[in-house]
Amino acid sequence: MPMSPLRQRMQQLLHTRNYSPRTESVYLAMVAQFAAFFRRSPDALGPDEILLYQLHLRDERHVSYAYFNQVMSALRFFYCEVLGREAMASRIAFMRRERHLPVVLSAEELVALLNGAESLRDRLLLTITYSAGLRLGETCRLTVGDIDSARMLLRIRQGKGHKDRYVPLAPLTLELLRAWWRSTRPSELLFPSPKDLSRPINHSTVQRATRIAAERAGLTKHISPRTLRHSFATHLMEQGTSMRMIQVMLGHSHLRTTETYTHVSLDQARSPLDRVTRDHC
């Protein structure tokens, strides 16, 4: 089926702006869904339709804050970059974020989770995600060439914002990597898709591995691969690692993003109750 000129132009602009293939496909799909909702071409729709669609997403579909704002980002890109309607695009409102503290595992819960992994592959997936503080996509895209065992570093290629970075490679992680290499002999991707060795495993594979490990460990917290990244950052903060160093290892562009973990890192904090009652009772 031929691609419409508008869709083709949007795809070309996303590509030239260096958006990731995943973001490219998501944005295109979201604009297409917006147009399908009104059964009209998106260039014929304006602020009134966008407001109605926002109400539909919030009140009828009850989408998450993150999904809602991703749709608005896609529409902003379409109206600003594709159609050149900058003033209209700037008025597309985002949903105010509800503040939720990230779920973080204790050291005991983390060990239980890793021990609950169903296979060597799953244990390595969870271990490397936690030990290097990786995003889900970064774990899936790791290659054999990213491992620098001489310097005990792991190279993360083209993370969020298309930035490379290095993170420490833990000795335990290296042991698991060597065991994985001996059993599978990967040529390029560390975790290739079983259906196509040139492509990385699906995100859902890591999510499923995390869920199964949590169930086998008897953990009741809502745990996802992102929980491992949150735990990595929080544990570093509790160990006294500088905020700037944590920012670099996580690949955050802004320090304020890293500062989120100050709200959950309470290892050194103590309630004043004991001291107050001891001194005055």
PyRosetta script that sets phi, psi and omega in degrees:
from pyrosetta import init, pose_from_sequence

init()
pose = pose_from_sequence("MPMSPLRQRMQQLLHTRNYSPRTESVYLAMVAQFAAFFRRSPDALGPDEILLYQLHLRDERHVSYAYFNQVMSALRFFYCEVLGREAMASRIAFMRRERHLPVVLSAEELVALLNGAESLRDRLLLTITYSAGLRLGETCRLTVGDIDSARMLLRIRQGKGHKDRYVPLAPLTLELLRAWWRSTRPSELLFPSPKDLSRPINHSTVQRATRIAAERAGLTKHISPRTLRHSFATHLMEQGTSMRMIQVMLGHSHLRTTETYTHVSLDQARSPLDRVTRDHC")
pose.set_psi(1, 125.4)
pose.set_omega(1, -176.6)
pose.set_phi(2, -65.3)
pose.set_psi(2, 148.2)
pose.set_omega(2, -179.8)
pose.set_phi(3, -85.4)
pose.set_psi(3, 138.0)
pose.set_omega(3, 179.4)
pose.set_phi(4, -66.6)
pose.set_psi(4, 153.5)
pose.set_omega(4, 179.9)
pose.set_phi(5, -57.8)
pose.set_psi(5, -38.8)
pose.set_omega(5, -179.9)
pose.set_phi(6, -64.3)
pose.set_psi(6, -45.7)
pose.set_omega(6, 179.8)
pose.set_phi(7, -63.8)
pose.set_psi(7, -41.0)
pose.set_omega(7, 179.7)
pose.set_phi(8, -62.9)
pose.set_psi(8, -41.6)
pose.set_omega(8, 179.9)
pose.set_phi(9, -66.1)
pose.set_psi(9, -42.2)
pose.set_omega(9, -179.9)
pose.set_phi(10, -63.4)
pose.set_psi(10, -42.0)
pose.set_omega(10, 179.4)
pose.set_phi(11, -62.4)
pose.set_psi(11, -42.6)
pose.set_omega(11, 179.6)
pose.set_phi(12, -63.8)
pose.set_psi(12, -42.3)
pose.set_omega(12, -179.7)
pose.set_phi(13, -67.4)
pose.set_psi(13, -40.8)
pose.set_omega(13, 176.6)
pose.set_phi(14, -60.5)
pose.set_psi(14, -40.8)
pose.set_omega(14, -179.0)
pose.set_phi(15, -67.0)
pose.set_psi(15, -44.7)
pose.set_omega(15, -178.6)
pose.set_phi(16, -71.0)
pose.set_psi(16, -23.3)
pose.set_omega(16, 176.6)
pose.set_phi(17, -83.6)
pose.set_psi(17, 2.8)
pose.set_omega(17, 174.9)
pose.set_phi(18, 68.6)
pose.set_psi(18, 31.5)
pose.set_omega(18, 172.3)
pose.set_phi(19, -71.5)
pose.set_psi(19, 151.3)
pose.set_omega(19, 179.9)
pose.set_phi(20, -68.7)
pose.set_psi(20, 154.5)
pose.set_omega(20, 177.5)
pose.set_phi(21, -55.5)
pose.set_psi(21, -36.9)
pose.set_omega(21, 180.0)
pose.set_phi(22, -65.9)
pose.set_psi(22, -46.4)
pose.set_omega(22, 178.1)
pose.set_phi(23, -63.5)
pose.set_psi(23, -38.9)
pose.set_omega(23, 178.8)
pose.set_phi(24, -57.6)
pose.set_psi(24, -48.8)
pose.set_omega(24, -178.3)
pose.set_phi(25, -69.2)
pose.set_psi(25, -36.9)
pose.set_omega(25, 179.8)
pose.set_phi(26, -66.6)
pose.set_psi(26, -46.0)
pose.set_omega(26, -179.5)
pose.set_phi(27, -61.8)
pose.set_psi(27, -44.0)
pose.set_omega(27, 179.2)
pose.set_phi(28, -61.4)
pose.set_psi(28, -42.4)
pose.set_omega(28, -179.9)
pose.set_phi(29, -66.1)
pose.set_psi(29, -38.6)
pose.set_omega(29, -178.0)
pose.set_phi(30, -68.5)
pose.set_psi(30, -39.5)
pose.set_omega(30, 176.5)
pose.set_phi(31, -67.4)
pose.set_psi(31, -37.8)
pose.set_omega(31, 178.1)
pose.set_phi(32, -64.2)
pose.set_psi(32, -40.2)
pose.set_omega(32, 178.6)
pose.set_phi(33, -66.2)
pose.set_psi(33, -39.0)
pose.set_omega(33, 176.5)
pose.set_phi(34, -59.8)
pose.set_psi(34, -47.3)
pose.set_omega(34, 179.4)
pose.set_phi(35, -64.9)
pose.set_psi(35, -40.2)
pose.set_omega(35, -179.2)
pose.set_phi(36, -65.4)
pose.set_psi(36, -32.3)
pose.set_omega(36, 180.0)
pose.set_phi(37, -60.5)
pose.set_psi(37, -37.5)
pose.set_omega(37, -179.6)
pose.set_phi(38, -99.9)
pose.set_psi(38, -4.0)
pose.set_omega(38, -179.8)
pose.set_phi(39, 55.8)
pose.set_psi(39, 41.4)
pose.set_omega(39, 178.4)
pose.set_phi(40, -143.9)
pose.set_psi(40, 158.9)
pose.set_omega(40, 177.2)
pose.set_phi(41, -65.1)
pose.set_psi(41, 140.9)
pose.set_omega(41, -175.9)
pose.set_phi(42, -62.9)
pose.set_psi(42, -25.7)
pose.set_omega(42, 178.6)
pose.set_phi(43, -72.5)
pose.set_psi(43, -10.6)
pose.set_omega(43, 176.8)
pose.set_phi(44, -96.6)
pose.set_psi(44, 1.5)
pose.set_omega(44, -178.7)
pose.set_phi(45, -105.6)
pose.set_psi(45, 152.5)
pose.set_omega(45, -176.1)
pose.set_phi(46, -139.2)
pose.set_psi(46, -157.9)
pose.set_omega(46, -175.5)
pose.set_phi(47, -57.0)
pose.set_psi(47, -37.6)
pose.set_omega(47, -178.9)
pose.set_phi(48, -64.3)
pose.set_psi(48, -44.4)
pose.set_omega(48, 179.7)
pose.set_phi(49, -67.3)
pose.set_psi(49, -37.4)
pose.set_omega(49, 178.6)
pose.set_phi(50, -62.8)
pose.set_psi(50, -41.8)
pose.set_omega(50, 178.1)
pose.set_phi(51, -62.7)
pose.set_psi(51, -44.4)
pose.set_omega(51, 178.6)
pose.set_phi(52, -61.7)
pose.set_psi(52, -38.5)
pose.set_omega(52, -180.0)
pose.set_phi(53, -69.2)
pose.set_psi(53, -36.8)
pose.set_omega(53, 176.3)
pose.set_phi(54, -61.4)
pose.set_psi(54, -43.9)
pose.set_omega(54, 178.4)
pose.set_phi(55, -64.1)
pose.set_psi(55, -38.4)
pose.set_omega(55, 177.4)
pose.set_phi(56, -62.1)
pose.set_psi(56, -46.2)
pose.set_omega(56, -179.5)
pose.set_phi(57, -63.5)
pose.set_psi(57, -42.6)
pose.set_omega(57, -175.4)
pose.set_phi(58, -77.4)
pose.set_psi(58, -47.5)
pose.set_omega(58, -169.6)
pose.set_phi(59, -94.8)
pose.set_psi(59, -24.5)
pose.set_omega(59, -178.7)
pose.set_phi(60, -104.5)
pose.set_psi(60, -46.0)
pose.set_omega(60, 179.9)
pose.set_phi(61, -88.7)
pose.set_psi(61, -18.6)
pose.set_omega(61, 178.4)
pose.set_phi(62, 52.2)
pose.set_psi(62, 48.6)
pose.set_omega(62, -178.4)
pose.set_phi(63, -73.2)
pose.set_psi(63, 162.5)
pose.set_omega(63, 179.2)
pose.set_phi(64, -72.3)
pose.set_psi(64, 162.5)
pose.set_omega(64, 175.5)
pose.set_phi(65, -55.3)
pose.set_psi(65, -44.6)
pose.set_omega(65, -175.9)
pose.set_phi(66, -64.9)
pose.set_psi(66, -43.2)
pose.set_omega(66, -179.3)
pose.set_phi(67, -66.0)
pose.set_psi(67, -45.3)
pose.set_omega(67, 180.0)
pose.set_phi(68, -55.1)
pose.set_psi(68, -48.4)
pose.set_omega(68, -176.4)
pose.set_phi(69, -72.1)
pose.set_psi(69, -26.8)
pose.set_omega(69, 175.1)
pose.set_phi(70, -68.7)
pose.set_psi(70, -39.1)
pose.set_omega(70, 175.7)
pose.set_phi(71, -61.3)
pose.set_psi(71, -44.6)
pose.set_omega(71, -179.4)
pose.set_phi(72, -65.0)
pose.set_psi(72, -35.3)
pose.set_omega(72, 176.8)
pose.set_phi(73, -64.3)
pose.set_psi(73, -40.4)
pose.set_omega(73, 178.5)
pose.set_phi(74, -63.9)
pose.set_psi(74, -42.9)
pose.set_omega(74, 179.8)
pose.set_phi(75, -68.1)
pose.set_psi(75, -38.5)
pose.set_omega(75, 176.8)
pose.set_phi(76, -60.9)
pose.set_psi(76, -43.7)
pose.set_omega(76, 179.0)
pose.set_phi(77, -61.8)
pose.set_psi(77, -44.5)
pose.set_omega(77, -177.8)
pose.set_phi(78, -61.5)
pose.set_psi(78, -50.4)
pose.set_omega(78, -174.6)
pose.set_phi(79, -74.2)
pose.set_psi(79, -31.7)
pose.set_omega(79, -179.6)
pose.set_phi(80, -82.4)
pose.set_psi(80, -53.6)
pose.set_omega(80, -171.8)
pose.set_phi(81, -84.1)
pose.set_psi(81, -38.9)
pose.set_omega(81, -176.4)
pose.set_phi(82, -83.6)
pose.set_psi(82, -44.8)
pose.set_omega(82, -176.2)
pose.set_phi(83, -99.4)
pose.set_psi(83, -12.4)
pose.set_omega(83, 179.3)
pose.set_phi(84, 72.2)
pose.set_psi(84, 23.4)
pose.set_omega(84, 178.5)
pose.set_phi(85, -97.2)
pose.set_psi(85, 69.7)
pose.set_omega(85, -173.7)
pose.set_phi(86, -60.5)
pose.set_psi(86, -43.1)
pose.set_omega(86, -177.3)
pose.set_phi(87, -62.6)
pose.set_psi(87, -42.5)
pose.set_omega(87, 179.2)
pose.set_phi(88, -67.0)
pose.set_psi(88, -43.4)
pose.set_omega(88, -178.6)
pose.set_phi(89, -61.7)
pose.set_psi(89, -38.1)
pose.set_omega(89, -177.5)
pose.set_phi(90, -67.7)
pose.set_psi(90, -18.4)
pose.set_omega(90, -179.6)
pose.set_phi(91, -91.6)
pose.set_psi(91, -2.6)
pose.set_omega(91, 177.4)
pose.set_phi(92, -71.8)
pose.set_psi(92, 115.0)
pose.set_omega(92, -172.2)
pose.set_phi(93, -84.4)
pose.set_psi(93, 146.8)
pose.set_omega(93, 173.0)
pose.set_phi(94, -97.1)
pose.set_psi(94, 159.4)
pose.set_omega(94, 176.2)
pose.set_phi(95, -80.2)
pose.set_psi(95, 136.5)
pose.set_omega(95, 176.6)
pose.set_phi(96, -65.8)
pose.set_psi(96, 137.1)
pose.set_omega(96, -174.5)
pose.set_phi(97, -78.6)
pose.set_psi(97, 131.0)
pose.set_omega(97, 170.6)
pose.set_phi(98, -82.0)
pose.set_psi(98, 131.0)
pose.set_omega(98, -176.0)
pose.set_phi(99, -84.6)
pose.set_psi(99, 117.1)
pose.set_omega(99, 176.2)
pose.set_phi(100, -124.2)
pose.set_psi(100, 127.0)
pose.set_omega(100, 177.4)
pose.set_phi(101, -70.3)
pose.set_psi(101, 141.5)
pose.set_omega(101, -179.5)
pose.set_phi(102, -67.6)
pose.set_psi(102, 147.9)
pose.set_omega(102, 174.5)
pose.set_phi(103, -73.9)
pose.set_psi(103, 132.8)
pose.set_omega(103, -178.9)
pose.set_phi(104, -129.1)
pose.set_psi(104, 138.3)
pose.set_omega(104, 179.0)
pose.set_phi(105, -90.2)
pose.set_psi(105, 143.8)
pose.set_omega(105, 170.4)
pose.set_phi(106, -74.8)
pose.set_psi(106, 169.3)
pose.set_omega(106, 178.7)
pose.set_phi(107, -59.5)
pose.set_psi(107, -41.2)
pose.set_omega(107, -179.6)
pose.set_phi(108, -65.6)
pose.set_psi(108, -40.9)
pose.set_omega(108, 179.4)
pose.set_phi(109, -67.1)
pose.set_psi(109, -37.5)
pose.set_omega(109, 179.4)
pose.set_phi(110, -63.7)
pose.set_psi(110, -46.0)
pose.set_omega(110, 179.2)
pose.set_phi(111, -61.7)
pose.set_psi(111, -41.8)
pose.set_omega(111, 179.2)
pose.set_phi(112, -62.7)
pose.set_psi(112, -40.0)
pose.set_omega(112, 179.2)
pose.set_phi(113, -63.4)
pose.set_psi(113, -46.7)
pose.set_omega(113, -179.1)
pose.set_phi(114, -64.2)
pose.set_psi(114, -38.6)
pose.set_omega(114, 178.2)
pose.set_phi(115, -70.0)
pose.set_psi(115, -19.9)
pose.set_omega(115, 179.7)
pose.set_phi(116, -85.2)
pose.set_psi(116, -1.4)
pose.set_omega(116, -179.9)
pose.set_phi(117, -60.7)
pose.set_psi(117, 142.3)
pose.set_omega(117, -172.2)
pose.set_phi(118, -80.0)
pose.set_psi(118, -21.6)
pose.set_omega(118, -175.7)
pose.set_phi(119, -153.0)
pose.set_psi(119, 171.5)
pose.set_omega(119, 176.5)
pose.set_phi(120, -59.8)
pose.set_psi(120, -43.1)
pose.set_omega(120, 179.4)
pose.set_phi(121, -59.2)
pose.set_psi(121, -47.6)
pose.set_omega(121, -177.8)
pose.set_phi(122, -65.2)
pose.set_psi(122, -39.2)
pose.set_omega(122, 178.5)
pose.set_phi(123, -63.7)
pose.set_psi(123, -40.1)
pose.set_omega(123, 178.6)
pose.set_phi(124, -67.2)
pose.set_psi(124, -42.1)
pose.set_omega(124, 178.1)
pose.set_phi(125, -56.8)
pose.set_psi(125, -47.2)
pose.set_omega(125, -178.5)
pose.set_phi(126, -70.0)
pose.set_psi(126, -41.4)
pose.set_omega(126, -177.1)
pose.set_phi(127, -65.5)
pose.set_psi(127, -45.1)
pose.set_omega(127, -176.7)
pose.set_phi(128, -71.9)
pose.set_psi(128, -32.4)
pose.set_omega(128, 176.9)
pose.set_phi(129, -64.2)
pose.set_psi(129, -45.3)
pose.set_omega(129, 179.2)
pose.set_phi(130, -71.5)
pose.set_psi(130, -50.3)
pose.set_omega(130, -170.5)
pose.set_phi(131, -65.8)
pose.set_psi(131, -23.0)
pose.set_omega(131, 179.2)
pose.set_phi(132, -112.2)
pose.set_psi(132, -1.6)
pose.set_omega(132, 178.8)
pose.set_phi(133, 63.7)
pose.set_psi(133, 42.9)
pose.set_omega(133, -172.7)
pose.set_phi(134, -84.8)
pose.set_psi(134, 150.7)
pose.set_omega(134, 166.5)
pose.set_phi(135, -75.4)
pose.set_psi(135, 159.9)
pose.set_omega(135, -176.5)
pose.set_phi(136, -57.3)
pose.set_psi(136, -49.0)
pose.set_omega(136, -179.4)
pose.set_phi(137, -63.2)
pose.set_psi(137, -32.9)
pose.set_omega(137, 179.2)
pose.set_phi(138, -66.4)
pose.set_psi(138, -39.1)
pose.set_omega(138, 176.5)
pose.set_phi(139, -62.8)
pose.set_psi(139, -46.5)
pose.set_omega(139, -176.7)
pose.set_phi(140, -63.5)
pose.set_psi(140, -31.4)
pose.set_omega(140, -173.4)
pose.set_phi(141, -92.4)
pose.set_psi(141, 2.4)
pose.set_omega(141, -177.8)
pose.set_phi(142, -59.4)
pose.set_psi(142, 142.9)
pose.set_omega(142, 178.3)
pose.set_phi(143, -120.8)
pose.set_psi(143, 165.9)
pose.set_omega(143, 177.3)
pose.set_phi(144, -60.0)
pose.set_psi(144, -38.3)
pose.set_omega(144, -178.6)
pose.set_phi(145, -68.7)
pose.set_psi(145, -11.8)
pose.set_omega(145, 179.4)
pose.set_phi(146, -79.4)
pose.set_psi(146, -11.5)
pose.set_omega(146, -176.6)
pose.set_phi(147, -91.0)
pose.set_psi(147, 119.2)
pose.set_omega(147, 176.5)
pose.set_phi(148, -113.5)
pose.set_psi(148, 86.1)
pose.set_omega(148, -175.6)
pose.set_phi(149, -70.8)
pose.set_psi(149, -25.8)
pose.set_omega(149, 179.8)
pose.set_phi(150, -66.7)
pose.set_psi(150, -40.5)
pose.set_omega(150, -179.5)
pose.set_phi(151, -98.8)
pose.set_psi(151, -2.3)
pose.set_omega(151, -178.1)
pose.set_phi(152, 54.9)
pose.set_psi(152, 52.7)
pose.set_omega(152, 178.5)
pose.set_phi(153, -131.2)
pose.set_psi(153, 154.9)
pose.set_omega(153, 176.2)
pose.set_phi(154, -122.0)
pose.set_psi(154, 124.6)
pose.set_omega(154, -179.7)
pose.set_phi(155, -90.5)
pose.set_psi(155, 126.8)
pose.set_omega(155, 177.2)
pose.set_phi(156, -103.3)
pose.set_psi(156, 111.7)
pose.set_omega(156, -176.4)
pose.set_phi(157, -91.8)
pose.set_psi(157, 131.9)
pose.set_omega(157, 172.9)
pose.set_phi(158, 49.9)
pose.set_psi(158, 57.1)
pose.set_omega(158, 173.6)
pose.set_phi(159, -71.4)
pose.set_psi(159, -162.5)
pose.set_omega(159, -178.8)
pose.set_phi(160, -58.2)
pose.set_psi(160, 134.9)
pose.set_omega(160, -176.7)
pose.set_phi(161, 79.9)
pose.set_psi(161, 12.1)
pose.set_omega(161, 178.5)
pose.set_phi(162, 58.2)
pose.set_psi(162, 43.0)
pose.set_omega(162, -180.0)
pose.set_phi(163, -115.1)
pose.set_psi(163, 138.4)
pose.set_omega(163, 173.1)
pose.set_phi(164, -88.0)
pose.set_psi(164, 154.1)
pose.set_omega(164, 173.5)
pose.set_phi(165, -157.8)
pose.set_psi(165, 163.9)
pose.set_omega(165, 174.3)
pose.set_phi(166, -112.1)
pose.set_psi(166, 144.0)
pose.set_omega(166, 174.7)
pose.set_phi(167, -132.3)
pose.set_psi(167, 154.8)
pose.set_omega(167, -179.7)
pose.set_phi(168, -63.4)
pose.set_psi(168, 143.9)
pose.set_omega(168, 175.7)
pose.set_phi(169, -104.4)
pose.set_psi(169, 112.5)
pose.set_omega(169, -177.6)
pose.set_phi(170, -71.2)
pose.set_psi(170, 143.0)
pose.set_omega(170, 178.7)
pose.set_phi(171, -54.9)
pose.set_psi(171, -40.6)
pose.set_omega(171, 179.0)
pose.set_phi(172, -63.5)
pose.set_psi(172, -39.1)
pose.set_omega(172, 177.5)
pose.set_phi(173, -63.7)
pose.set_psi(173, -41.6)
pose.set_omega(173, 179.1)
pose.set_phi(174, -62.6)
pose.set_psi(174, -39.2)
pose.set_omega(174, 177.0)
pose.set_phi(175, -60.1)
pose.set_psi(175, -44.4)
pose.set_omega(175, 179.4)
pose.set_phi(176, -66.8)
pose.set_psi(176, -38.3)
pose.set_omega(176, 178.3)
pose.set_phi(177, -62.0)
pose.set_psi(177, -41.2)
pose.set_omega(177, 179.4)
pose.set_phi(178, -67.5)
pose.set_psi(178, -38.7)
pose.set_omega(178, 177.1)
pose.set_phi(179, -64.5)
pose.set_psi(179, -39.7)
pose.set_omega(179, 179.1)
pose.set_phi(180, -66.1)
pose.set_psi(180, -40.3)
pose.set_omega(180, 179.9)
pose.set_phi(181, -66.1)
pose.set_psi(181, -40.8)
pose.set_omega(181, 179.1)
pose.set_phi(182, -63.3)
pose.set_psi(182, -33.2)
pose.set_omega(182, -175.9)
pose.set_phi(183, -87.4)
pose.set_psi(183, -25.3)
pose.set_omega(183, -174.4)
pose.set_phi(184, -121.1)
pose.set_psi(184, -20.0)
pose.set_omega(184, -178.4)
pose.set_phi(185, 49.3)
pose.set_psi(185, 56.5)
pose.set_omega(185, 179.1)
pose.set_phi(186, -65.2)
pose.set_psi(186, 140.2)
pose.set_omega(186, -177.3)
pose.set_phi(187, -90.6)
pose.set_psi(187, -35.9)
pose.set_omega(187, -179.7)
pose.set_phi(188, -136.1)
pose.set_psi(188, -76.6)
pose.set_omega(188, 178.6)
pose.set_phi(189, -67.5)
pose.set_psi(189, 137.1)
pose.set_omega(189, 176.9)
pose.set_phi(190, -70.4)
pose.set_psi(190, -36.1)
pose.set_omega(190, -177.1)
pose.set_phi(191, -128.5)
pose.set_psi(191, 74.7)
pose.set_omega(191, -179.3)
pose.set_phi(192, -75.2)
pose.set_psi(192, 156.9)
pose.set_omega(192, 175.8)
pose.set_phi(193, -68.6)
pose.set_psi(193, 135.8)
pose.set_omega(193, 178.1)
pose.set_phi(194, -60.8)
pose.set_psi(194, -26.5)
pose.set_omega(194, -177.4)
pose.set_phi(195, -86.2)
pose.set_psi(195, -24.0)
pose.set_omega(195, -177.9)
pose.set_phi(196, -151.8)
pose.set_psi(196, 103.0)
pose.set_omega(196, -174.1)
pose.set_phi(197, -66.2)
pose.set_psi(197, -11.7)
pose.set_omega(197, 178.7)
pose.set_phi(198, -87.1)
pose.set_psi(198, -6.1)
pose.set_omega(198, -178.4)
pose.set_phi(199, -117.8)
pose.set_psi(199, 147.6)
pose.set_omega(199, 179.4)
pose.set_phi(200, -72.7)
pose.set_psi(200, 162.1)
pose.set_omega(200, 177.3)
pose.set_phi(201, -60.9)
pose.set_psi(201, 156.3)
pose.set_omega(201, 179.5)
pose.set_phi(202, -71.5)
pose.set_psi(202, 148.4)
pose.set_omega(202, 177.1)
pose.set_phi(203, -55.4)
pose.set_psi(203, -36.4)
pose.set_omega(203, -176.4)
pose.set_phi(204, -63.7)
pose.set_psi(204, -25.0)
pose.set_omega(204, 178.5)
pose.set_phi(205, -65.3)
pose.set_psi(205, -42.8)
pose.set_omega(205, 178.7)
pose.set_phi(206, -70.9)
pose.set_psi(206, -38.6)
pose.set_omega(206, 178.2)
pose.set_phi(207, -62.4)
pose.set_psi(207, -41.8)
pose.set_omega(207, 179.2)
pose.set_phi(208, -66.5)
pose.set_psi(208, -41.7)
pose.set_omega(208, 179.4)
pose.set_phi(209, -60.9)
pose.set_psi(209, -39.7)
pose.set_omega(209, 179.0)
pose.set_phi(210, -66.6)
pose.set_psi(210, -44.2)
pose.set_omega(210, -178.8)
pose.set_phi(211, -63.3)
pose.set_psi(211, -43.4)
pose.set_omega(211, -179.2)
pose.set_phi(212, -66.1)
pose.set_psi(212, -42.1)
pose.set_omega(212, 179.5)
pose.set_phi(213, -62.5)
pose.set_psi(213, -39.7)
pose.set_omega(213, 179.0)
pose.set_phi(214, -65.1)
pose.set_psi(214, -40.7)
pose.set_omega(214, 178.6)
pose.set_phi(215, -65.6)
pose.set_psi(215, -43.5)
pose.set_omega(215, -179.9)
pose.set_phi(216, -66.5)
pose.set_psi(216, -28.7)
pose.set_omega(216, 179.5)
pose.set_phi(217, -84.6)
pose.set_psi(217, -8.3)
pose.set_omega(217, -179.7)
pose.set_phi(218, 73.4)
pose.set_psi(218, 25.9)
pose.set_omega(218, 179.8)
pose.set_phi(219, -86.1)
pose.set_psi(219, 136.8)
pose.set_omega(219, -176.3)
pose.set_phi(220, -101.3)
pose.set_psi(220, -11.1)
pose.set_omega(220, 177.3)
pose.set_phi(221, -66.6)
pose.set_psi(221, 153.0)
pose.set_omega(221, 174.5)
pose.set_phi(222, -77.8)
pose.set_psi(222, 107.1)
pose.set_omega(222, -171.9)
pose.set_phi(223, -115.6)
pose.set_psi(223, 131.9)
pose.set_omega(223, 176.6)
pose.set_phi(224, -134.2)
pose.set_psi(224, 172.8)
pose.set_omega(224, 176.0)
pose.set_phi(225, -55.6)
pose.set_psi(225, -32.1)
pose.set_omega(225, 179.2)
pose.set_phi(226, -65.9)
pose.set_psi(226, -28.6)
pose.set_omega(226, 176.8)
pose.set_phi(227, -59.6)
pose.set_psi(227, -36.0)
pose.set_omega(227, 179.9)
pose.set_phi(228, -66.2)
pose.set_psi(228, -39.4)
pose.set_omega(228, 177.1)
pose.set_phi(229, -66.0)
pose.set_psi(229, -43.5)
pose.set_omega(229, 177.1)
pose.set_phi(230, -60.7)
pose.set_psi(230, -42.6)
pose.set_omega(230, -178.6)
pose.set_phi(231, -65.3)
pose.set_psi(231, -41.4)
pose.set_omega(231, 177.4)
pose.set_phi(232, -55.3)
pose.set_psi(232, -50.6)
pose.set_omega(232, -177.4)
pose.set_phi(233, -65.4)
pose.set_psi(233, -42.9)
pose.set_omega(233, -178.4)
pose.set_phi(234, -66.5)
pose.set_psi(234, -42.5)
pose.set_omega(234, 179.5)
pose.set_phi(235, -64.4)
pose.set_psi(235, -38.3)
pose.set_omega(235, 176.2)
pose.set_phi(236, -62.0)
pose.set_psi(236, -42.6)
pose.set_omega(236, -179.3)
pose.set_phi(237, -64.3)
pose.set_psi(237, -39.6)
pose.set_omega(237, 179.7)
pose.set_phi(238, -68.4)
pose.set_psi(238, -23.9)
pose.set_omega(238, 177.5)
pose.set_phi(239, -84.1)
pose.set_psi(239, -3.3)
pose.set_omega(239, 178.0)
pose.set_phi(240, 93.0)
pose.set_psi(240, 11.0)
pose.set_omega(240, 177.3)
pose.set_phi(241, -65.4)
pose.set_psi(241, 140.3)
pose.set_omega(241, -177.6)
pose.set_phi(242, -65.7)
pose.set_psi(242, 149.6)
pose.set_omega(242, 179.2)
pose.set_phi(243, -59.8)
pose.set_psi(243, -38.7)
pose.set_omega(243, -179.2)
pose.set_phi(244, -63.8)
pose.set_psi(244, -41.8)
pose.set_omega(244, 179.6)
pose.set_phi(245, -65.7)
pose.set_psi(245, -40.5)
pose.set_omega(245, 178.3)
pose.set_phi(246, -63.9)
pose.set_psi(246, -39.8)
pose.set_omega(246, 177.8)
pose.set_phi(247, -58.5)
pose.set_psi(247, -44.8)
pose.set_omega(247, -179.4)
pose.set_phi(248, -64.5)
pose.set_psi(248, -45.0)
pose.set_omega(248, -177.6)
pose.set_phi(249, -66.8)
pose.set_psi(249, -33.2)
pose.set_omega(249, 178.7)
pose.set_phi(250, -80.9)
pose.set_psi(250, -17.6)
pose.set_omega(250, -178.5)
pose.set_phi(251, 77.0)
pose.set_psi(251, 29.6)
pose.set_omega(251, 177.7)
pose.set_phi(252, -79.0)
pose.set_psi(252, 136.1)
pose.set_omega(252, 177.0)
pose.set_phi(253, -75.3)
pose.set_psi(253, -31.9)
pose.set_omega(253, -175.3)
pose.set_phi(254, -123.7)
pose.set_psi(254, 138.0)
pose.set_omega(254, -178.6)
pose.set_phi(255, -63.7)
pose.set_psi(255, -29.8)
pose.set_omega(255, -178.0)
pose.set_phi(256, -63.5)
pose.set_psi(256, -27.3)
pose.set_omega(256, 175.9)
pose.set_phi(257, -66.5)
pose.set_psi(257, -42.3)
pose.set_omega(257, 179.4)
pose.set_phi(258, -67.0)
pose.set_psi(258, -31.5)
pose.set_omega(258, -177.0)
pose.set_phi(259, -65.1)
pose.set_psi(259, -12.3)
pose.set_omega(259, 174.8)
pose.set_phi(260, -53.7)
pose.set_psi(260, -35.0)
pose.set_omega(260, -173.6)
pose.set_phi(261, -75.3)
pose.set_psi(261, -10.9)
pose.set_omega(261, 174.8)
pose.set_phi(262, -68.4)
pose.set_psi(262, -21.4)
pose.set_omega(262, -178.4)
pose.set_phi(263, -81.0)
pose.set_psi(263, -16.7)
pose.set_omega(263, -179.2)
pose.set_phi(264, -114.3)
pose.set_psi(264, -8.7)
pose.set_omega(264, -179.9)
pose.set_phi(265, -90.5)
pose.set_psi(265, 91.1)
pose.set_omega(265, -175.7)
pose.set_phi(266, -115.7)
pose.set_psi(266, 20.0)
pose.set_omega(266, -176.0)
pose.set_phi(267, -61.0)
pose.set_psi(267, -36.3)
pose.set_omega(267, -178.0)
pose.set_phi(268, -93.2)
pose.set_psi(268, -5.3)
pose.set_omega(268, -178.1)
pose.set_phi(269, -87.1)
pose.set_psi(269, 141.7)
pose.set_omega(269, 178.5)
pose.set_phi(270, -134.0)
pose.set_psi(270, 142.2)
pose.set_omega(270, 175.0)
pose.set_phi(271, -64.4)
pose.set_psi(271, 142.1)
pose.set_omega(271, 179.3)
pose.set_phi(272, -76.7)
pose.set_psi(272, -1.0)
pose.set_omega(272, -174.3)
pose.set_phi(273, -57.7)
pose.set_psi(273, -47.0)
pose.set_omega(273, -177.0)
pose.set_phi(274, -60.5)
pose.set_psi(274, -44.7)
pose.set_omega(274, -177.6)
pose.set_phi(275, -67.5)
pose.set_psi(275, -41.4)
pose.set_omega(275, -178.3)
pose.set_phi(276, -63.3)
pose.set_psi(276, -46.3)
pose.set_omega(276, -178.5)
pose.set_phi(277, -69.8)
pose.set_psi(277, -32.5)
pose.set_omega(277, 179.8)
pose.set_phi(278, -68.9)
pose.set_psi(278, -37.9)
pose.set_omega(278, -175.2)
pose.set_phi(279, -82.8)
pose.set_psi(279, -22.1)
pose.set_omega(279, -171.4)
pose.set_phi(280, -123.3)
pose.set_psi(280, 3.8)
pose.set_omega(280, 179.3)
pose.set_phi(281, -111.5)
pose.dump_pdb("model.pdb")
